[in-house]
Amino acid sequence: MRGIDTPVSKLRRQIFAEITRIAFEEDGSINNAIEAVPYTVCPGDTATYRESIYRERAIASERVRLAMGMSLRPEDRPVHVTSGLAESNIAEHYYEPPLMQVIPSACNKCEENIYRVSDMCKGCVAHPCMEVCPKNAISRQNGRAAIDESRCIKCGKCREICPYSAIIKLSRPCAEACGVKAIESDEQGRAKINTDKCVSCGMCMVSCPFGAIADKSQVFQLARSLKDGNKVVAELAPAYVGQFGADVTAGQVKLALKALGFAEVREVALGADIGAVAEAKHYAEHVATGELPFLLTSCCPSWSMLAKTQFPEMIDSVSRELTPMVATARRIKHEDPEAKVVFIGPCAAKKLEATRRTVRSDVDFVITFEELAAMFDARGIDPHNMELTAGLHDATAAGRGYACAGGVAQAIESCIKEYYPDVEVKIQHAEGLADCKKMLTLAKLGKMNGCMIEGMACPGGCVAGAGTLLPVTKAKAAIAKLKAESTVQIPDMSVMDVDLS
C-alpha cells in the first residue's frame, strides 16, 4: 500500500511528527507531553476508525512507544506509556530486537487459509466444485454451494475450477506478504511473528490494512541529538529520488535536511560504488577461479540474514565486503571521527543491521523516508519550498542503480567487464523472499555454480522497501532518470584507496 495516503499511513506519520516535535521542543515536561500524544492524534469522544475511542487511543499508545524505540507494553499488568523513557532518551540508544511487532489491540484476527463461497455462486447444474473436491466437503444448500470447513483440506481445487470465480480464499494479508512464513497465530487468533524466522523486511507491516504491525523508530533519539547541536551527517540511500515529490531535486532535499539540523549530506551510492568494485574483484579472484562456487551479495540485510540462518552452509559464499550503508558511514567517520552518522533510506531491516557489533560504531541512527517526512512535518519544512541549488555528486550511475532489483548485479557486472575483461561473468538475481529462498535452494543443489547472485527481499528492490512513500513503478522511473543524468557511469578503482577496515 506504499504510495497511497491511507488513514494508517496518516496515523503513523502523525505520531512520528508528534514525537519529533516533543523531542525538539519539550524539556522538563517530556513525560506529560508523551502521555498526551494518543489524545492529540485521537481527539474528542467519538471513534473514527474503530468501535470506540478508547481502543483507538490504546493502539495509539503502543504506536507511541514503538516510535520512541521502546517495546510494546504487556497486556496483563499496568505500565505507563512512558515507562522506560529515561533509558530510551539517550543518543546511544540502539534498536533492540524484535524490530517488527504486532500490536495486539490493533489486530483484526483475520481468517487464515479458509475457502468460502461468495454471492457470485450461480448454483450451476454442473457443480464442478463438488465433483473435484477430494473430501466431499462441498454440498448444495438453498440452491448454492456450501463448504463444510471441518472436512475441507484447503487444497483449492474448487476455487480453481469454479466458472464464476465464486469461491474465494481468505488469508491474512501479512502472512501472504511474508516470504519466510514467519506469521503465525496466537491463542486468541491474532497474528504473531515467529522471531526465529523473521528477517525484518517489513513486508508484513506495509501489507496489513489495519496497521497492526509496526516497527521501532529512532526519530526521538535523532531529534534530541540534532537539538543538542551534535554534528550529525546524513547518508542518503539512492532510492530517495521522487520520495518527497516528483519535482523535488536532490539539492532541495539536501537543503531540507540541513534545515532540519544536519551538518552534511552524503550519498550512500558512494558506498555502493565501493562495494561494486570490491565485489567485482572478489568475483574475479575467487569465483571465476573456482575457489568459491558462487558469490552472494550482502547489501540487502534481509536477504543476507535469510542466507545465513536458513542456508548456513553458504556463509562462506556471502560477500564480506562492506554494505553501502557501512562503507559510506566509515568514509564519513574516516574524514571526521567525531561526526554522528544517520542512514536515511527505504529499509526497515537496516535498523537491525546497524546494531551489529561490527557496525554500531559507524552508524549511529537509522530512519526511513517515511520517518524523515514526518520529521519535516514536525519542523514545518517543505522540500518543495527549498531553493534550487547544486545536488549530490558523490557517486556514479552504477552505485545509484543499487536501488532497483537487478541493479547491484548490473553494477558489479559492469565493473568486471571494465576491469577484468578476460573474466566471463554469470549473473542471477531474485527479488521477494519467496523467490530468494528458491534461488538459494538452487544454489545449494549446485545449479548456480559460477554465478554472482543478487538477492533483494522486497519485490522491486530497495525502491519497494517498507519505509518508502512512492509507488514502485514511479520510484523505478525516478532511479532510471537519476542514472541517465549521472555524469559518471561506473566507479574508478581508486574508490577503494581509503582503508575502511
N, C-alpha and C positions, 0 to 999 in steps of 0.2 A: 504493500500500500504506500510505498515511497512515492513522493511526487504528488500525492493527494492530500490536501489540507483537511484532514478528518478531525472530529472532536477529540479523538485520542491524541493525535499529534499536537493539537492546540493545548490540551491539558498538560502534556509533557513539557511543552515549550514554556508554558506559563509558570510551571513550577520551577524549572531551571532558571527562568528570568527572576522570579521572586527570591530564590536562594542567592543568586548573583547580586541582586540589589542589596540584600541584607548583608552579604559579605563585604560589600564596598561601603555601605552607608552606616551600618549599625556598629556600636562598640559595646557599651555596657549592658544593653538590653537584648542581646542576641537570642537568648533562650525564649523570651517572651515573643520576639518577632517570629521565630521559627514556629512556635506553637500556634501562632495566628495564621500561618500560611493556608492551612486547609479551609479556614473561614474566608480567606481572601479569594481563593480560586473556586470555592463553593459557597457563594453568598446567599443570604436570605433563608427562608424556611421551606422552600419548595424545590424538590429534586428536579434536575434537568435530564439526566440520563438513566438513573436507577430508580428503584421503587421508593427510596427515602433519602433525604438529605444527609441523614446520619451515616448511611452506608457510603455515600459519595465522599464524605469527609474522612471516614475511616480509611478508604482507599487512598485518598489524597495524602493522608498522614504517612502511609507507607511509602508513597512516591517521594515525599519529602525526605525521608530517611535515606532512601537509595540515592537521591540526588545529592546528598551530602556524603556519600561513600559509606554509609552505615548499613548494617544488615536489617532485615525485617524484624519486627517485634514478635515475641512468642504469643501464641493465641490463648494460652492457658493462665496467664498472670498479667497484672497491670504493669506497664512500662511506659514512661513518658516518651513523647515523640523525640525529645532532645536528649534522652538517655544515651550517654557515650559521646556527647558533643565535644567535651573537653579533649578527649583522645583524638577526635576527628579534626578539631580546629587547629591543625598544625600543617605547615607546608610539606613536611616529610611524610604525611600520611599516604600510604600506598593502598591500592586496591587489595582486598583480601577475598580470596575465592570462598564461595562461588560467586562469580560475576553476575550470571543470569539467575534471576529469582522469580518464582511465581508468587504474586500477591494473592493469597487465598481468598480474601473477601472480594476480589475482582473477577475471579474465575467463574465462568458461566456453566461449568461442568458439562461441556459439550459432549454429545454422544460419540462414541468411538467405534468405528468399523461396524456400522449397522446398516442393513438394507431395508428400505421402506418403499411401499407402493404409494405413489403420489396420485393426485386428482387427474392426471393425464391418462390413467388407465381406462381403456375403452371396453374392457370385458370381452375381448375378441373371442371368436369361436375357436380359433386355432390354439389359443392359450399356450404359446411355446414356452413361456416361463415355467409352467407346471411340468411340461414334458421333459425339460432339460435338468430340472432340479434333482440331484442325486439322492436327496434325503426326504423327498415328498413333503417338503416344508411349505409348499405353496398350495393353497386351496382357493376355491371360488366362493366368495361370500357377498351377498347382496349385489350380485352381478359384476363384482370386481375381484381381482386377485388380492389375496391376503397372505402375508408371510408369518409363519409360526417361528418366532425367534428362538424358541427352545430347541428347534430342530435345525435351524439354519447354521451352516458351517462357513458362511461368509466367502463362498467360492466365487460369487459374482456372475455365474453363468446366466442367471435370469436377467440381470441388468444388461448383459451383452447382447442378448437375443431379442429383447423387447422391441417391437417395431415402432413404438411410440415414445421410447425413452422415458417410460412411466415409472421405472424403478430406479431409485437414487441411492447412492451410498453416502451415509453420513459419517464424517470423520472429523477429528479435531484439526482445525487449520494449522495449529502449532505443530502437531505431530506430522502432518503431511509435509510441512516445510523442513522438518528435521531430517537431514540426510544420514544421521548416525543412529536414529531410533532411540534418542535419549529421553523422549517424552513418555512418561508413564502416568498412572493414576494413583492417587492416594486412597485411603479407606473411605473417603466421602465422595469419591468420583471426580475430584478436582485434578487438574493437570499437575504433574510433579516431574521435576527434571532429575534424571539419573546423572549425578555429577561425575560418575566414573566413565560415562560415555560422552558427556557433553564436551565440545571443543570450543564453546563460547563464540560461535559465529554470529549469533543474534537473529538468525532467520526465523526462529520461533517468535521472537519479540515483535518483529515487523509484520508477522502474519496473523497475530491474534487480534481479531476485531473488537475485543473488549479491553484491550490494553492491559491484560492481566499479567503479562511477563515484562519485566523491566530489568535494566542493568544498573550497576552503580556508576556514580559520576564523581568527578573531581572539580566541578565548576566552583564549588565553595572554596576549596583549598587554593585553586589557581587565582581566584578573585582576591583572596586575602593576601597572597604573595604579591600580586600586582599592586594592591593598595599599600602594602608595606614598602613599596619602592624598590623591590628586588629587580635586578636586571634579568628579565625573562625574554628568551629568544624563541620565537615561534618557528617550528619547521612544518611546512605546509605540504600535505600529500598532493600529488598531481591531480587527483580527482576533484580538487576544489573548483575547477573551472565550471562556470554555469550554476554552481550550487547556491549562489547568493544573488542570482538574477542573470538572465541571458545576456544582458548588455553591460554587466559589471566587469570591468577589466581587472587584470592582475594587479595593476597599480592601485586601483581603488580598494581592492581587498587588503593590500599592503598598508595603505593609509588608514583603513578602518581598524586594522589590528594595532597600529601604532596609537590610534586614538583611544583604544581600549587600555593601553599601557605597555604594550610590548616594545622592547628596545630595538629588536631587529626581526626581520622575516627572511627565512631561507627556504629553498625548495628541497623537499625530500627526494625529488627526482635526481638531485646530486648524488645521494646515496645509492639510488638505483643505477646511475651511471657507473659508480664504483663497483657495484655488485655485478653488473653485466660484464665488465672487463674481467673481474676476478673469476666469475663462473665460466666465462669463455676459456680462460687459461686452465681452470680446473678440468673442464671437459676435455680439452686438447691433450692434457698431460696424463689424465687418469682414466677417462672413459674411452677415448679414441684408441688408447694403447691397450685396452683390455684389462687394465688393473682393477677397475670397478665395472660392474655390469651396466650401470646406468647412473644418472645424476638426477636427484630430486631437488627442485628449487625449494627455498626456505623462507621466501619473503611473506607468504601468507601463513600466519601463525596457526590458524585452524587446520589447514592442510598439513602443516608440519607436525602438529600435535596428533592428528589422525594417523599419520605415517608412523610416528614414534611409539604411540600407545597400542595401536591395533596391528601393526606390522613391525614389531621390534627388531626382527632380523634384518630390516632395511636401514637401520640407524646409520650405518657407515656410508650409505648412499645419499643421505640427506645432506645438502650443501652446508658446510660450516662457515661459509662466507657471511659477513655481517648483513643483516637485513637493511633495506634502505633507511628505515627509521633510525636504526642504531648507528649506521655508518655516518649519516648526516649529523646525528647528535654528537658523535665522537669528533667529527670535524669541527663542529661549533665549539666544543669544550677544549679541543686542541688549541684553538685560536684564543679562547677566553675561558680558562678553568673555573672562574667564579660565576659564570652565567648559569642560569637555570634554563632548562630546555622543555618546551611543551610540544608534543606531537599533536597536530590537528589533522584529522583525517576522517575517512568514511567507516572505519573499522572498530567494532566493539572488542574483538579479540586482542587488538593491540594493547588494550588496557592491562591484560594479564601478561602479555609479552614483556611489558616494561617492568614487571615485578620480579623477573628472573634475576638471579644473583649477578649474572654477567652483564645485565643491562641496567640495573637500578641506579647505578652511579652516573649514568649517561642521560637517561630520560626521566625527568622529574615529574611531569604531568602528561596525561593523555586525555584529550577530549575529542568529540566528534563534531562534524559540521552542524548537526542538529543542536548540540550544546553551545557551539560558538554563536549560532544565530540567536539563541536565547540570551547569551551574554551581550550581544549587540543590542537586543531589545531593552535589556535592563539599563543600559547606559545611554539609550537614545541615539545609537549610532546606526546610520543607514549607509551601507557601501555605495548605493546609487548616488548619494549626495557628496561623495568624496571627489576631489579634483582629479582630472585625468593627468596621470603622471607616469613616469617610467615604471615598467612592470618588474618581473623577476627574471633574472638571467643567469641562474646558477647551473642550468642543466641542458641536456640535448633532447632531441625528439625521442631517442631510444629510451631514456630514463623516464620521460613523461608518459610514454606508452605503457608503462607498467600498470597504469590504472585500469586497463581493459584486459579481459581474459585473452590470452594468447600474446599479450604484449611483452611479457617477461621473456618468453621463449623467442619471440621475434628479435628482441634486443640482443640477447645472447647469441643467437644465430648470426646476426649482422656483425657482431664483434668477432666471432670465429672466422667468418668469411673474409673479414678485413685483415685480421692479424695472424690467422693460421690458415691461409688459403689452401694448403695441401690436406687439411683435415676435412673429411666428409662428416657432416653433421646430420643426425636424425632427430627430429623434433616431434614431441607429443604434448598435448595439453588437455586437461579436464577441468570442467567448471561445475560447481554444485557438489556437495559432499557425497551424494549417492554415486555420481559418475567418478568422482575422485577415488572412492573405495573400489569401484570396478577396475580403474586404471592400476591401482596398487596391487590388486589381485592378479591382473595380467602380468605385472612386473614380477610378482612373486613366483609366477609359473614360468618365468624365463622368456616371456613373449615381448619384452621391451628392452632386451639387451642392446646396448649401444646407443640408447636414446637419452636425450636431455628432456626430462619430463616436468612440465609446469602444472601445478595444481592451484586452483582457486576455489575456496569454499563457497563463495557467493556466485550464483549463476549470473554471468556477465562480468565478473571480476570485481575489483575494488569499487568501481562506479556503482555497483549494486549493493554496497555494504549497508549494514544496519543503521549507520549514522548519517546516511545521505538524505538529501532533500529533493533531488531531481529524478524524474522518470529515467529509467536506464537508457532508453533509446536516445533521449536528448543528451544525457551525460556522455554517451559514446560519441555522439556527433561533436560535442564540445572538445573532447580529447583529440579527435581526428583533426579538428581545426587548429588546436594548440600545437600539435605535432607538425602540421603543414606550415605553420608560421615560425617554427623554430629555425634559428639561423644555422645551427649545427645539428647534423643528423645522428651521428654516433660519437661516443666519448673517445677521447685520446687516452692512450695507455698511461699518460702522466697523471691521471686522476688517482692512481694507486701510489704515487710517490710519498704521500704522507702516511706515516706509520700509525694506524688506528688500533693496533692490538692492545 
